[in-house]
Amino acid sequence: MVKYNAGKRQFEELQAFLTHASTLLHTCGWHKLLGDQRAMVAFTEEERLWINNNWLTDAHNKDKAIYAAILIAHDVFARLSMNLVMTQNKESSLTYRLFEDETAAAAWLQQLA
Protein backbone atom coordinates (compact mmCIF):
# COMPACT_ATOMS: atom_id res chain seq x y z
CA MET A 1 0.00 0.00 0.00
CA VAL A 2 1.21 3.46 -0.91
CA LYS A 3 0.12 5.74 1.92
CA TYR A 4 0.18 9.50 1.48
CA ASN A 5 0.64 11.38 4.75
CA ALA A 6 -0.95 14.69 5.64
CA GLY A 7 0.97 17.87 4.94
CA LYS A 8 3.07 19.39 2.22
CA ARG A 9 5.21 17.07 0.12
CA GLN A 10 8.70 17.79 -1.17
CA PHE A 11 8.43 17.78 -4.97
CA GLU A 12 11.79 16.04 -5.51
CA GLU A 13 10.86 13.31 -3.03
CA LEU A 14 7.54 12.69 -4.78
CA GLN A 15 9.34 12.46 -8.13
CA ALA A 16 11.90 10.02 -6.74
CA PHE A 17 9.25 7.90 -5.04
CA LEU A 18 7.00 7.62 -8.09
CA THR A 19 9.96 6.89 -10.37
CA HIS A 20 11.12 4.13 -8.03
CA ALA A 21 7.57 2.75 -7.77
CA SER A 22 7.37 2.60 -11.56
CA THR A 23 10.68 0.76 -11.74
CA LEU A 24 9.50 -1.78 -9.16
CA LEU A 25 6.21 -2.36 -10.97
CA HIS A 26 8.00 -2.93 -14.26
CA THR A 27 10.97 -5.02 -13.11
CA CYS A 28 8.94 -7.19 -10.73
CA GLY A 29 6.12 -7.73 -13.22
CA TRP A 30 3.58 -6.22 -10.84
CA HIS A 31 0.46 -4.61 -12.23
CA LYS A 32 -1.61 -3.63 -9.20
CA LEU A 33 -1.25 -1.06 -6.46
CA LEU A 34 -3.32 0.24 -3.57
CA GLY A 35 -2.99 3.94 -2.84
CA ASP A 36 -4.22 5.46 0.41
CA GLN A 37 -4.85 9.15 -0.18
CA ARG A 38 -7.23 9.64 2.75
CA ALA A 39 -4.88 12.01 4.63
CA MET A 40 -3.37 13.55 1.50
CA VAL A 41 -3.46 17.25 0.68
CA ALA A 42 -4.12 18.39 -2.88
CA PHE A 43 -1.42 17.95 -5.50
CA THR A 44 0.36 21.19 -6.29
CA GLU A 45 0.27 22.42 -9.88
CA GLU A 46 3.92 21.37 -10.24
CA GLU A 47 3.18 17.87 -8.93
CA ARG A 48 0.10 17.47 -11.09
CA LEU A 49 1.94 18.55 -14.23
CA TRP A 50 4.85 16.23 -13.54
CA ILE A 51 2.55 13.27 -12.84
CA ASN A 52 0.60 13.91 -16.05
CA ASN A 53 3.54 14.74 -18.31
CA ASN A 54 6.09 12.28 -16.98
CA TRP A 55 5.00 9.58 -14.62
CA LEU A 56 1.71 8.55 -16.21
CA THR A 57 2.98 8.88 -19.77
CA ASP A 58 6.47 7.41 -19.35
CA ALA A 59 6.25 5.09 -16.39
CA HIS A 60 3.22 3.15 -17.47
CA ASN A 61 3.71 2.96 -21.21
CA LYS A 62 5.12 -0.50 -20.74
CA ASP A 63 3.68 -3.74 -22.08
CA LYS A 64 1.13 -4.33 -19.34
CA ALA A 65 -1.76 -2.34 -17.92
CA ILE A 66 -1.47 -1.14 -14.33
CA TYR A 67 -4.47 -1.13 -11.98
CA ALA A 68 -4.69 1.21 -9.00
CA ALA A 69 -7.29 1.12 -6.26
CA ILE A 70 -7.27 4.54 -4.62
CA LEU A 71 -8.71 5.26 -1.18
CA ILE A 72 -10.06 8.75 -1.72
CA ALA A 73 -8.89 11.76 0.25
CA HIS A 74 -11.00 13.27 3.01
CA ASP A 75 -9.99 16.76 1.81
CA VAL A 76 -12.24 18.00 -0.99
CA PHE A 77 -9.39 19.86 -2.72
CA ALA A 78 -7.25 16.72 -2.71
CA ARG A 79 -10.15 14.83 -4.31
CA LEU A 80 -10.48 17.51 -6.96
CA SER A 81 -6.76 17.48 -7.77
CA MET A 82 -6.81 13.69 -8.09
CA ASN A 83 -9.84 13.87 -10.38
CA LEU A 84 -8.02 16.45 -12.50
CA VAL A 85 -5.01 14.13 -12.85
CA MET A 86 -7.31 11.26 -13.84
CA THR A 87 -9.35 13.18 -16.40
CA GLN A 88 -6.29 14.68 -18.06
CA ASN A 89 -4.70 11.28 -18.58
CA LYS A 90 -7.18 9.05 -20.32
CA GLU A 91 -4.39 7.80 -22.62
CA SER A 92 -2.36 6.21 -19.83
CA SER A 93 -2.26 2.44 -19.36
CA LEU A 94 -2.98 3.09 -15.68
CA THR A 95 -6.58 2.27 -14.71
CA TYR A 96 -7.84 3.86 -11.50
CA ARG A 97 -10.83 3.00 -9.40
CA LEU A 98 -11.76 5.10 -6.37
CA PHE A 99 -12.89 3.64 -3.06
CA GLU A 100 -13.84 4.84 0.41
CA ASP A 101 -13.36 1.39 1.96
CA GLU A 102 -9.99 -0.38 2.10
CA THR A 103 -11.53 -3.86 2.11
CA ALA A 104 -13.49 -3.12 -1.07
CA ALA A 105 -10.39 -1.67 -2.73
CA ALA A 106 -8.30 -4.74 -1.90
CA ALA A 107 -11.09 -7.06 -3.08
CA TRP A 108 -11.26 -5.25 -6.44
CA LEU A 109 -7.52 -5.64 -6.94
CA GLN A 110 -7.60 -9.32 -5.96
CA GLN A 111 -10.27 -10.18 -8.52
CA LEU A 112 -8.18 -8.76 -11.37
CA ALA A 113 -6.07 -11.23 -13.35
HELIX and SHEET records of a PDB file:
HELIX    1   1 PHE A   11  CYS A   28  1                                  18    
HELIX    2   2 GLU A   45  TRP A   50  1                                   6    
HELIX    3   3 ILE A   51  ALA A   59  3                                   9    
HELIX    4   4 VAL A   76  THR A   87  1                                  12    
HELIX    5   5 GLU A  102  GLN A  111  1                                  10    
SHEET    1   A 4 VAL A   2  LYS A   3  0                                        
SHEET    2   A 4 LYS A  32  ASP A  36  1                                        
SHEET    3   A 4 ILE A  66  LEU A  71  1                                        
SHEET    4   A 4 LEU A  94  PHE A  99  1                                        
END                                                                             
